[in-house]
Amino acid sequence: MGRAYQNRKESMAKTAGQKTRLYSRYGKEIYVCAKNGGVDPDGNLALRSLITRAKKDQVPAHVIERAIDKAKGGGGEDYDTARYEGFGPGGCSVIVDCLTDNVKRTFTEVRQAFVKNDAKLGGPGTVAHSFDHQAVFVFAGDDDEAILELLMMADVDVTDVELEDGMISVFAPITEFNKVRVALTDDNADINFEVEHITFVPQTMTEVTGEDVETFDKFINALEDCDDVQNVYHNAEIND
């Protein structure tokens, strides 16, 4: 499996526009999570994890607080989840997760990103079977066997534990997310997770080369520019 999860296109807040989109996406996701599961992070583990991730991505506290306050009000927008699958430039597999208050608008924008960038939008299940939906934790360390033993002793169902370049990666079923986190933090209260999220991990990679690399970058950027797109997952291995 390696570190294939890192091939997922992340929202990198390098410009003011990208920061605005990043804050908006976190705000929307926090609002929905708090509205559906409760506004108290101690009682809503998904919300607590989301807030932690937002802080790591340098989302301002007022953005987080405003989203939670909005959920407390009980009104506000109603968002639906939407997932689109297909093939990107070079034949790579792509999954696009969205939160939207207008499914028709979102479908049109996502479809245009595919159509204009030599990509093909498919139906539900087109490529999802080639990804594993997993909880992923990454942190500094040098003894993957000790971590595996620790998790097994805590009765955690672990898919894989890997060591690469001084970083340990733990892969587990999404239902084990909290058990993994609790076991690792109980063992080391000062542990710093570089990654702690639920994601789609590709089972195999697809090499994207030549002119497809530039088209692929344009394709991903077009998806990232869609306000309703929350996450983009793919199995592209880029070779310039």
Buried (B, 14 or more C-beta within 10 A) or exposed (E): BEBBBEBBBEBEBEEEEBBEBBBEBBBBBBBBBBBEBBBEBEEBBBBBBBBBBBEEBEBEEEBBEBBBEBBEEEEBEEBEEBEBBBBBBBBBBBBBBBBBEEEEEBBEBBBBBBEEBBBEBBEEEBBBEBBBEBBBBBBEBEEBEEBBEBBEEBEBEBBBBBBEEEBBBBBBBEEBBBBBBEBBEEBEEEBEBEBBBBBBBBEEBBEBEEEBBEBBBBBBEBBBEBBBBBBBBBBBBBEE
